[in-house]
Amino acid sequence: MCELFRKTTSIEEFSKQELFQMAFFETVTNYYNWNWLRERLSFYEEFGLSDFAFVHFDIKDFKMVNELYGHDVGDKLLRRVCRTMDALEWAYFCCRCENDNFAMMIRKMPDDEIQKKLEDMFDSLSVLEEDTQYPIYFRCGVASIDNVSDYRALITDLAKMAQNLGVRANTTEIFFYTNEMKDEQFKSKRIKKELSKAIENDELMVYYQPKFNPVDNSLVGAEALIRWNFKHERMIPPCDFVPYLEKEGAIGRVDNFVLEQVCKNLEQWKKDGVKLVPISVNMSRVQLYSPLIIQNILSIVDKYDVEREYIEFELTESLAYGDVDYMLSVMKQLRKLGFLLSIDDFGTGYSSLNLLSNMPLTTLKIDKSFVDGIGIYEDGRSDYIVKNILDITKHFQIYSVAEGVETIEQKDLLLEWGCNSIQGYYYSKPVPEADFLMLLKRQNSN
């Protein structure tokens, strides 16, 4: 690499080679950067191409590699990806864009052939060289379209649109752009636009899914869930609008709405003399990484006469795949202020055991995917996993919740293994505020 950091007094002191290096190579991998590839995208005919497909991909949870093994190992992985791309005979031009993002202009082929070649490439990079037990997964979007001349540099947006569909943990995902994806993008924008009207017109509603103690079937808490009564004509399930609001970065408004409604309800129930139980509210990535998260939460909660011990913030395990130190700092601040904290989807990622001892948790939720399997498999693998998770919660003195419980067999096994509470259709589906209040009052009378 050129000595780019020597002392200079003017640009004339750089050679043409040094200027070229600074303009078109990035320093970590000494590989081509986005400026270099963008020029070839815009003027691909001048570089001898008549057609091509475009690929954009990133390394899933790359920050965890840096967190667990150090930046030297992370940088080595980036260089390894670049070497792998550089050796592909079916790739015309490749680059590292920024962070853990990469792009390629490749030979136009049938989609299934592109899929196979990409799978082979990702398979060759599927484990960390320094620890072959640590898997590496990728999220990839492909734009292979007929009218490439109509898009040129804009083809990158199509590939990224496809790439953004990759949300599953612990697997490599490859998506191809389709015209339907453009419709999905328009749908996201439309839902975001409708959200303001929905809040103004009281279309958003908070439902509560109760949590019960399996020992005596007593009501011990609930999870607050958002529902949308669209134009007061039909209910839209969360799966039909929450992912779009997350994609548009508008989910924070929903988080705030739910928190405020929960605080209002708790205050009113308290005034009515009803004995309260903790209510958990979901915390999205948008809310967690807001620089004003603590101030924002306190500005909502402190308007109401509700003890903070009745409000639990529920984070998903996937939130740990960001700035871990920052996340832990926020959690510790919230816990110090008296709020309860829980982790949802526990066991579905690789960070759980590594971070659990540092998290100031009060509650741990066992993911439904594990609960579904208990008492079913002959080898008892789900039973073993769930029992061990419960043992961990007992060791750390953390309250345990099993979600998605639907059968008496599941309930009885969880009771036998010492699970503190159960959430699921076995006891109750999510219910409107009035119905949940009835459950609270019935328990009070008992």
Secondary structure, 3 states (H helix, E strand, C coil): CCCCCCCCCCHHHCCHHHHHHHHHECCCCCCECHHHHHHHHHCHHHHCCCCCEEEEEEECCHHHHHHHHCHHHHHHHHHHHHHHHHCCCCEEEEEECCCCEEEEEECCCCHHHHHHHHHHHHHCCCEECCEEEEECCEEEEEECCCCHHHCHHHHHHHHHHHHCCCCCCCCCEEEECCHHHHHHHHHHHHHHHHHHHHHHCCCEEEEEEEEEECCCCEEEEEEEEEEEEECCCEEECHHHCHHHHHHCCCHHHHHHHHHHHHHHHHHHHHHCCCCCCCEEEECCHHHHCCCCHHHHHHHHHCCCCCCHHHEEEEEEHHHHHCCHHHHHHHHHHHHHCCCEEEEEEECCCCCHHHHHCCCCCCEEEECHHHHCCCCCCCCCHHHHHHHHHHHHHHHCCCEEEEECCCCHHHHHHHHHCCCCEEECCCCCCCEEHHHHHHHHHHHHHC
